[in-house]
Amino acid sequence: MVPCETYLVQPGWFDIFFPTNFELLQQVYNVVCRASAAANGLGKSQVWSQRNFALQNADLPKTSTRSGENPMLEFYENNKFLLS
């Protein structure tokens, strides 16, 4: 994995993920959905890291490489998921 300082890199060589403040997004989401969620008995949203999401939901043997590395656990440290 090669961290880059800009999105202006060679097309097709890098995955580009746009910066998102997931904690703020979660707060906004909870405020917007509060009335609907309360009426339906639903809980609040959660923000999970890539690693925690993969540990909970991925079929890890299928995401491991032949060398034993697991990109789903070892890469994308800055990715997060907003679950609702």
Phi and psi restraints in degrees (range 20) as a CNS / XPLOR table:
assign (resid 1 and name C) (resid 2 and name N)
       (resid 2 and name CA) (resid 2 and name C) 1.0 -117.8 20.0 2
assign (resid 2 and name N) (resid 2 and name CA)
       (resid 2 and name C) (resid 3 and name N) 1.0 107.8 20.0 2
assign (resid 2 and name C) (resid 3 and name N)
       (resid 3 and name CA) (resid 3 and name C) 1.0 -67.9 20.0 2
assign (resid 3 and name N) (resid 3 and name CA)
       (resid 3 and name C) (resid 4 and name N) 1.0 140.1 20.0 2
assign (resid 3 and name C) (resid 4 and name N)
       (resid 4 and name CA) (resid 4 and name C) 1.0 -121.8 20.0 2
assign (resid 4 and name N) (resid 4 and name CA)
       (resid 4 and name C) (resid 5 and name N) 1.0 148.8 20.0 2
assign (resid 4 and name C) (resid 5 and name N)
       (resid 5 and name CA) (resid 5 and name C) 1.0 -88.8 20.0 2
assign (resid 5 and name N) (resid 5 and name CA)
       (resid 5 and name C) (resid 6 and name N) 1.0 -12.7 20.0 2
assign (resid 5 and name C) (resid 6 and name N)
       (resid 6 and name CA) (resid 6 and name C) 1.0 -141.7 20.0 2
assign (resid 6 and name N) (resid 6 and name CA)
       (resid 6 and name C) (resid 7 and name N) 1.0 157.5 20.0 2
assign (resid 6 and name C) (resid 7 and name N)
       (resid 7 and name CA) (resid 7 and name C) 1.0 -85.2 20.0 2
assign (resid 7 and name N) (resid 7 and name CA)
       (resid 7 and name C) (resid 8 and name N) 1.0 -6.2 20.0 2
assign (resid 7 and name C) (resid 8 and name N)
       (resid 8 and name CA) (resid 8 and name C) 1.0 -84.5 20.0 2
assign (resid 8 and name N) (resid 8 and name CA)
       (resid 8 and name C) (resid 9 and name N) 1.0 66.2 20.0 2
assign (resid 8 and name C) (resid 9 and name N)
       (resid 9 and name CA) (resid 9 and name C) 1.0 -115.4 20.0 2
assign (resid 9 and name N) (resid 9 and name CA)
       (resid 9 and name C) (resid 10 and name N) 1.0 172.6 20.0 2
assign (resid 9 and name C) (resid 10 and name N)
       (resid 10 and name CA) (resid 10 and name C) 1.0 -57.6 20.0 2
assign (resid 10 and name N) (resid 10 and name CA)
       (resid 10 and name C) (resid 11 and name N) 1.0 120.7 20.0 2
assign (resid 10 and name C) (resid 11 and name N)
       (resid 11 and name CA) (resid 11 and name C) 1.0 -57.4 20.0 2
assign (resid 11 and name N) (resid 11 and name CA)
       (resid 11 and name C) (resid 12 and name N) 1.0 136.7 20.0 2
assign (resid 11 and name C) (resid 12 and name N)
       (resid 12 and name CA) (resid 12 and name C) 1.0 89.0 20.0 2
assign (resid 12 and name N) (resid 12 and name CA)
       (resid 12 and name C) (resid 13 and name N) 1.0 -6.6 20.0 2
assign (resid 12 and name C) (resid 13 and name N)
       (resid 13 and name CA) (resid 13 and name C) 1.0 -100.5 20.0 2
assign (resid 13 and name N) (resid 13 and name CA)
       (resid 13 and name C) (resid 14 and name N) 1.0 -17.9 20.0 2
assign (resid 13 and name C) (resid 14 and name N)
       (resid 14 and name CA) (resid 14 and name C) 1.0 -137.0 20.0 2
assign (resid 14 and name N) (resid 14 and name CA)
       (resid 14 and name C) (resid 15 and name N) 1.0 148.4 20.0 2
assign (resid 14 and name C) (resid 15 and name N)
       (resid 15 and name CA) (resid 15 and name C) 1.0 -86.6 20.0 2
assign (resid 15 and name N) (resid 15 and name CA)
       (resid 15 and name C) (resid 16 and name N) 1.0 130.6 20.0 2
assign (resid 15 and name C) (resid 16 and name N)
       (resid 16 and name CA) (resid 16 and name C) 1.0 -106.4 20.0 2
assign (resid 16 and name N) (resid 16 and name CA)
       (resid 16 and name C) (resid 17 and name N) 1.0 121.4 20.0 2
assign (resid 16 and name C) (resid 17 and name N)
       (resid 17 and name CA) (resid 17 and name C) 1.0 -116.8 20.0 2
assign (resid 17 and name N) (resid 17 and name CA)
       (resid 17 and name C) (resid 18 and name N) 1.0 128.5 20.0 2
assign (resid 17 and name C) (resid 18 and name N)
       (resid 18 and name CA) (resid 18 and name C) 1.0 -83.5 20.0 2
assign (resid 18 and name N) (resid 18 and name CA)
       (resid 18 and name C) (resid 19 and name N) 1.0 138.7 20.0 2
assign (resid 18 and name C) (resid 19 and name N)
       (resid 19 and name CA) (resid 19 and name C) 1.0 -65.4 20.0 2
assign (resid 19 and name N) (resid 19 and name CA)
       (resid 19 and name C) (resid 20 and name N) 1.0 131.2 20.0 2
assign (resid 19 and name C) (resid 20 and name N)
       (resid 20 and name CA) (resid 20 and name C) 1.0 -137.3 20.0 2
assign (resid 20 and name N) (resid 20 and name CA)
       (resid 20 and name C) (resid 21 and name N) 1.0 132.4 20.0 2
assign (resid 20 and name C) (resid 21 and name N)
       (resid 21 and name CA) (resid 21 and name C) 1.0 -85.0 20.0 2
assign (resid 21 and name N) (resid 21 and name CA)
       (resid 21 and name C) (resid 22 and name N) 1.0 92.2 20.0 2
assign (resid 21 and name C) (resid 22 and name N)
       (resid 22 and name CA) (resid 22 and name C) 1.0 -67.0 20.0 2
assign (resid 22 and name N) (resid 22 and name CA)
       (resid 22 and name C) (resid 23 and name N) 1.0 -30.6 20.0 2
assign (resid 22 and name C) (resid 23 and name N)
       (resid 23 and name CA) (resid 23 and name C) 1.0 -66.6 20.0 2
assign (resid 23 and name N) (resid 23 and name CA)
       (resid 23 and name C) (resid 24 and name N) 1.0 -42.3 20.0 2
assign (resid 23 and name C) (resid 24 and name N)
       (resid 24 and name CA) (resid 24 and name C) 1.0 -68.2 20.0 2
assign (resid 24 and name N) (resid 24 and name CA)
       (resid 24 and name C) (resid 25 and name N) 1.0 -42.2 20.0 2
assign (resid 24 and name C) (resid 25 and name N)
       (resid 25 and name CA) (resid 25 and name C) 1.0 -58.1 20.0 2
assign (resid 25 and name N) (resid 25 and name CA)
       (resid 25 and name C) (resid 26 and name N) 1.0 -40.6 20.0 2
assign (resid 25 and name C) (resid 26 and name N)
       (resid 26 and name CA) (resid 26 and name C) 1.0 -62.6 20.0 2
assign (resid 26 and name N) (resid 26 and name CA)
       (resid 26 and name C) (resid 27 and name N) 1.0 -43.8 20.0 2
assign (resid 26 and name C) (resid 27 and name N)
       (resid 27 and name CA) (resid 27 and name C) 1.0 -62.2 20.0 2
assign (resid 27 and name N) (resid 27 and name CA)
       (resid 27 and name C) (resid 28 and name N) 1.0 -45.2 20.0 2
assign (resid 27 and name C) (resid 28 and name N)
       (resid 28 and name CA) (resid 28 and name C) 1.0 -63.7 20.0 2
assign (resid 28 and name N) (resid 28 and name CA)
       (resid 28 and name C) (resid 29 and name N) 1.0 -45.3 20.0 2
assign (resid 28 and name C) (resid 29 and name N)
       (resid 29 and name CA) (resid 29 and name C) 1.0 -58.4 20.0 2
assign (resid 29 and name N) (resid 29 and name CA)
       (resid 29 and name C) (resid 30 and name N) 1.0 -45.0 20.0 2
assign (resid 29 and name C) (resid 30 and name N)
       (resid 30 and name CA) (resid 30 and name C) 1.0 -63.3 20.0 2
assign (resid 30 and name N) (resid 30 and name CA)
       (resid 30 and name C) (resid 31 and name N) 1.0 -38.8 20.0 2
assign (resid 30 and name C) (resid 31 and name N)
       (resid 31 and name CA) (resid 31 and name C) 1.0 -66.7 20.0 2
assign (resid 31 and name N) (resid 31 and name CA)
       (resid 31 and name C) (resid 32 and name N) 1.0 -44.9 20.0 2
assign (resid 31 and name C) (resid 32 and name N)
       (resid 32 and name CA) (resid 32 and name C) 1.0 -64.1 20.0 2
assign (resid 32 and name N) (resid 32 and name CA)
       (resid 32 and name C) (resid 33 and name N) 1.0 -38.4 20.0 2
assign (resid 32 and name C) (resid 33 and name N)
       (resid 33 and name CA) (resid 33 and name C) 1.0 -95.7 20.0 2
assign (resid 33 and name N) (resid 33 and name CA)
       (resid 33 and name C) (resid 34 and name N) 1.0 1.4 20.0 2
assign (resid 33 and name C) (resid 34 and name N)
       (resid 34 and name CA) (resid 34 and name C) 1.0 -55.3 20.0 2
assign (resid 34 and name N) (resid 34 and name CA)
       (resid 34 and name C) (resid 35 and name N) 1.0 -51.4 20.0 2
assign (resid 34 and name C) (resid 35 and name N)
       (resid 35 and name CA) (resid 35 and name C) 1.0 -64.1 20.0 2
assign (resid 35 and name N) (resid 35 and name CA)
       (resid 35 and name C) (resid 36 and name N) 1.0 -44.5 20.0 2
assign (resid 35 and name C) (resid 36 and name N)
       (resid 36 and name CA) (resid 36 and name C) 1.0 -65.9 20.0 2
assign (resid 36 and name N) (resid 36 and name CA)
       (resid 36 and name C) (resid 37 and name N) 1.0 -42.8 20.0 2
assign (resid 36 and name C) (resid 37 and name N)
       (resid 37 and name CA) (resid 37 and name C) 1.0 -65.5 20.0 2
assign (resid 37 and name N) (resid 37 and name CA)
       (resid 37 and name C) (resid 38 and name N) 1.0 -41.2 20.0 2
assign (resid 37 and name C) (resid 38 and name N)
       (resid 38 and name CA) (resid 38 and name C) 1.0 -64.9 20.0 2
assign (resid 38 and name N) (resid 38 and name CA)
       (resid 38 and name C) (resid 39 and name N) 1.0 -40.0 20.0 2
assign (resid 38 and name C) (resid 39 and name N)
       (resid 39 and name CA) (resid 39 and name C) 1.0 -66.2 20.0 2
assign (resid 39 and name N) (resid 39 and name CA)
       (resid 39 and name C) (resid 40 and name N) 1.0 -31.6 20.0 2
assign (resid 39 and name C) (resid 40 and name N)
       (resid 40 and name CA) (resid 40 and name C) 1.0 -96.0 20.0 2
assign (resid 40 and name N) (resid 40 and name CA)
       (resid 40 and name C) (resid 41 and name N) 1.0 1.3 20.0 2
assign (resid 40 and name C) (resid 41 and name N)
       (resid 41 and name CA) (resid 41 and name C) 1.0 70.6 20.0 2
assign (resid 41 and name N) (resid 41 and name CA)
       (resid 41 and name C) (resid 42 and name N) 1.0 25.8 20.0 2
assign (resid 41 and name C) (resid 42 and name N)
       (resid 42 and name CA) (resid 42 and name C) 1.0 -91.8 20.0 2
assign (resid 42 and name N) (resid 42 and name CA)
       (resid 42 and name C) (resid 43 and name N) 1.0 151.2 20.0 2
assign (resid 42 and name C) (resid 43 and name N)
       (resid 43 and name CA) (resid 43 and name C) 1.0 -84.0 20.0 2
assign (resid 43 and name N) (resid 43 and name CA)
       (resid 43 and name C) (resid 44 and name N) 1.0 -178.5 20.0 2
assign (resid 43 and name C) (resid 44 and name N)
       (resid 44 and name CA) (resid 44 and name C) 1.0 -77.7 20.0 2
assign (resid 44 and name N) (resid 44 and name CA)
       (resid 44 and name C) (resid 45 and name N) 1.0 164.1 20.0 2
assign (resid 44 and name C) (resid 45 and name N)
       (resid 45 and name CA) (resid 45 and name C) 1.0 -72.9 20.0 2
assign (resid 45 and name N) (resid 45 and name CA)
       (resid 45 and name C) (resid 46 and name N) 1.0 166.9 20.0 2
assign (resid 45 and name C) (resid 46 and name N)
       (resid 46 and name CA) (resid 46 and name C) 1.0 -133.6 20.0 2
assign (resid 46 and name N) (resid 46 and name CA)
       (resid 46 and name C) (resid 47 and name N) 1.0 147.8 20.0 2
assign (resid 46 and name C) (resid 47 and name N)
       (resid 47 and name CA) (resid 47 and name C) 1.0 -109.6 20.0 2
assign (resid 47 and name N) (resid 47 and name CA)
       (resid 47 and name C) (resid 48 and name N) 1.0 123.7 20.0 2
assign (resid 47 and name C) (resid 48 and name N)
       (resid 48 and name CA) (resid 48 and name C) 1.0 -118.0 20.0 2
assign (resid 48 and name N) (resid 48 and name CA)
       (resid 48 and name C) (resid 49 and name N) 1.0 144.2 20.0 2
assign (resid 48 and name C) (resid 49 and name N)
       (resid 49 and name CA) (resid 49 and name C) 1.0 -73.6 20.0 2
assign (resid 49 and name N) (resid 49 and name CA)
       (resid 49 and name C) (resid 50 and name N) 1.0 161.7 20.0 2
assign (resid 49 and name C) (resid 50 and name N)
       (resid 50 and name CA) (resid 50 and name C) 1.0 -54.1 20.0 2
assign (resid 50 and name N) (resid 50 and name CA)
       (resid 50 and name C) (resid 51 and name N) 1.0 -46.9 20.0 2
assign (resid 50 and name C) (resid 51 and name N)
       (resid 51 and name CA) (resid 51 and name C) 1.0 -61.5 20.0 2
assign (resid 51 and name N) (resid 51 and name CA)
       (resid 51 and name C) (resid 52 and name N) 1.0 -48.6 20.0 2
assign (resid 51 and name C) (resid 52 and name N)
       (resid 52 and name CA) (resid 52 and name C) 1.0 -64.1 20.0 2
assign (resid 52 and name N) (resid 52 and name CA)
       (resid 52 and name C) (resid 53 and name N) 1.0 -39.1 20.0 2
assign (resid 52 and name C) (resid 53 and name N)
       (resid 53 and name CA) (resid 53 and name C) 1.0 -63.1 20.0 2
assign (resid 53 and name N) (resid 53 and name CA)
       (resid 53 and name C) (resid 54 and name N) 1.0 -44.4 20.0 2
assign (resid 53 and name C) (resid 54 and name N)
       (resid 54 and name CA) (resid 54 and name C) 1.0 -66.1 20.0 2
assign (resid 54 and name N) (resid 54 and name CA)
       (resid 54 and name C) (resid 55 and name N) 1.0 -42.2 20.0 2
assign (resid 54 and name C) (resid 55 and name N)
       (resid 55 and name CA) (resid 55 and name C) 1.0 -60.1 20.0 2
assign (resid 55 and name N) (resid 55 and name CA)
       (resid 55 and name C) (resid 56 and name N) 1.0 -35.1 20.0 2
assign (resid 55 and name C) (resid 56 and name N)
       (resid 56 and name CA) (resid 56 and name C) 1.0 -83.7 20.0 2
assign (resid 56 and name N) (resid 56 and name CA)
       (resid 56 and name C) (resid 57 and name N) 1.0 -33.7 20.0 2
assign (resid 56 and name C) (resid 57 and name N)
       (resid 57 and name CA) (resid 57 and name C) 1.0 -121.2 20.0 2
assign (resid 57 and name N) (resid 57 and name CA)
       (resid 57 and name C) (resid 58 and name N) 1.0 -18.3 20.0 2
assign (resid 57 and name C) (resid 58 and name N)
       (resid 58 and name CA) (resid 58 and name C) 1.0 -87.1 20.0 2
assign (resid 58 and name N) (resid 58 and name CA)
       (resid 58 and name C) (resid 59 and name N) 1.0 154.5 20.0 2
assign (resid 58 and name C) (resid 59 and name N)
       (resid 59 and name CA) (resid 59 and name C) 1.0 -88.2 20.0 2
assign (resid 59 and name N) (resid 59 and name CA)
       (resid 59 and name C) (resid 60 and name N) 1.0 86.4 20.0 2
assign (resid 59 and name C) (resid 60 and name N)
       (resid 60 and name CA) (resid 60 and name C) 1.0 -57.7 20.0 2
assign (resid 60 and name N) (resid 60 and name CA)
       (resid 60 and name C) (resid 61 and name N) 1.0 -37.4 20.0 2
assign (resid 60 and name C) (resid 61 and name N)
       (resid 61 and name CA) (resid 61 and name C) 1.0 -60.3 20.0 2
assign (resid 61 and name N) (resid 61 and name CA)
       (resid 61 and name C) (resid 62 and name N) 1.0 -29.2 20.0 2
assign (resid 61 and name C) (resid 62 and name N)
       (resid 62 and name CA) (resid 62 and name C) 1.0 -81.8 20.0 2
assign (resid 62 and name N) (resid 62 and name CA)
       (resid 62 and name C) (resid 63 and name N) 1.0 -12.4 20.0 2
assign (resid 62 and name C) (resid 63 and name N)
       (resid 63 and name CA) (resid 63 and name C) 1.0 -105.2 20.0 2
assign (resid 63 and name N) (resid 63 and name CA)
       (resid 63 and name C) (resid 64 and name N) 1.0 4.9 20.0 2
assign (resid 63 and name C) (resid 64 and name N)
       (resid 64 and name CA) (resid 64 and name C) 1.0 -89.6 20.0 2
assign (resid 64 and name N) (resid 64 and name CA)
       (resid 64 and name C) (resid 65 and name N) 1.0 148.5 20.0 2
assign (resid 64 and name C) (resid 65 and name N)
       (resid 65 and name CA) (resid 65 and name C) 1.0 -87.8 20.0 2
assign (resid 65 and name N) (resid 65 and name CA)
       (resid 65 and name C) (resid 66 and name N) 1.0 172.9 20.0 2
assign (resid 65 and name C) (resid 66 and name N)
       (resid 66 and name CA) (resid 66 and name C) 1.0 -62.5 20.0 2
assign (resid 66 and name N) (resid 66 and name CA)
       (resid 66 and name C) (resid 67 and name N) 1.0 -29.4 20.0 2
assign (resid 66 and name C) (resid 67 and name N)
       (resid 67 and name CA) (resid 67 and name C) 1.0 -78.8 20.0 2
assign (resid 67 and name N) (resid 67 and name CA)
       (resid 67 and name C) (resid 68 and name N) 1.0 -6.4 20.0 2
assign (resid 67 and name C) (resid 68 and name N)
       (resid 68 and name CA) (resid 68 and name C) 1.0 97.7 20.0 2
assign (resid 68 and name N) (resid 68 and name CA)
       (resid 68 and name C) (resid 69 and name N) 1.0 -8.4 20.0 2
assign (resid 68 and name C) (resid 69 and name N)
       (resid 69 and name CA) (resid 69 and name C) 1.0 -70.3 20.0 2
assign (resid 69 and name N) (resid 69 and name CA)
       (resid 69 and name C) (resid 70 and name N) 1.0 153.7 20.0 2
assign (resid 69 and name C) (resid 70 and name N)
       (resid 70 and name CA) (resid 70 and name C) 1.0 -129.9 20.0 2
assign (resid 70 and name N) (resid 70 and name CA)
       (resid 70 and name C) (resid 71 and name N) 1.0 100.4 20.0 2
assign (resid 70 and name C) (resid 71 and name N)
       (resid 71 and name CA) (resid 71 and name C) 1.0 -57.7 20.0 2
assign (resid 71 and name N) (resid 71 and name CA)
       (resid 71 and name C) (resid 72 and name N) 1.0 -30.2 20.0 2
assign (resid 71 and name C) (resid 72 and name N)
       (resid 72 and name CA) (resid 72 and name C) 1.0 -67.0 20.0 2
assign (resid 72 and name N) (resid 72 and name CA)
       (resid 72 and name C) (resid 73 and name N) 1.0 -25.1 20.0 2
assign (resid 72 and name C) (resid 73 and name N)
       (resid 73 and name CA) (resid 73 and name C) 1.0 -100.7 20.0 2
assign (resid 73 and name N) (resid 73 and name CA)
       (resid 73 and name C) (resid 74 and name N) 1.0 -31.3 20.0 2
assign (resid 73 and name C) (resid 74 and name N)
       (resid 74 and name CA) (resid 74 and name C) 1.0 -97.7 20.0 2
assign (resid 74 and name N) (resid 74 and name CA)
       (resid 74 and name C) (resid 75 and name N) 1.0 -25.4 20.0 2
assign (resid 74 and name C) (resid 75 and name N)
       (resid 75 and name CA) (resid 75 and name C) 1.0 -105.4 20.0 2
assign (resid 75 and name N) (resid 75 and name CA)
       (resid 75 and name C) (resid 76 and name N) 1.0 177.0 20.0 2
assign (resid 75 and name C) (resid 76 and name N)
       (resid 76 and name CA) (resid 76 and name C) 1.0 58.1 20.0 2
assign (resid 76 and name N) (resid 76 and name CA)
       (resid 76 and name C) (resid 77 and name N) 1.0 40.5 20.0 2
assign (resid 76 and name C) (resid 77 and name N)
       (resid 77 and name CA) (resid 77 and name C) 1.0 -60.2 20.0 2
assign (resid 77 and name N) (resid 77 and name CA)
       (resid 77 and name C) (resid 78 and name N) 1.0 -26.5 20.0 2
assign (resid 77 and name C) (resid 78 and name N)
       (resid 78 and name CA) (resid 78 and name C) 1.0 -92.7 20.0 2
assign (resid 78 and name N) (resid 78 and name CA)
       (resid 78 and name C) (resid 79 and name N) 1.0 3.1 20.0 2
assign (resid 78 and name C) (resid 79 and name N)
       (resid 79 and name CA) (resid 79 and name C) 1.0 -81.6 20.0 2
assign (resid 79 and name N) (resid 79 and name CA)
       (resid 79 and name C) (resid 80 and name N) 1.0 145.4 20.0 2
assign (resid 79 and name C) (resid 80 and name N)
       (resid 80 and name CA) (resid 80 and name C) 1.0 -139.3 20.0 2
assign (resid 80 and name N) (resid 80 and name CA)
       (resid 80 and name C) (resid 81 and name N) 1.0 163.0 20.0 2
assign (resid 80 and name C) (resid 81 and name N)
       (resid 81 and name CA) (resid 81 and name C) 1.0 -125.2 20.0 2
assign (resid 81 and name N) (resid 81 and name CA)
       (resid 81 and name C) (resid 82 and name N) 1.0 138.1 20.0 2
assign (resid 81 and name C) (resid 82 and name N)
       (resid 82 and name CA) (resid 82 and name C) 1.0 -101.8 20.0 2
assign (resid 82 and name N) (resid 82 and name CA)
       (resid 82 and name C) (resid 83 and name N) 1.0 113.9 20.0 2
assign (resid 82 and name C) (resid 83 and name N)
       (resid 83 and name CA) (resid 83 and name C) 1.0 -106.5 20.0 2
assign (resid 83 and name N) (resid 83 and name CA)
       (resid 83 and name C) (resid 84 and name N) 1.0 135.7 20.0 2
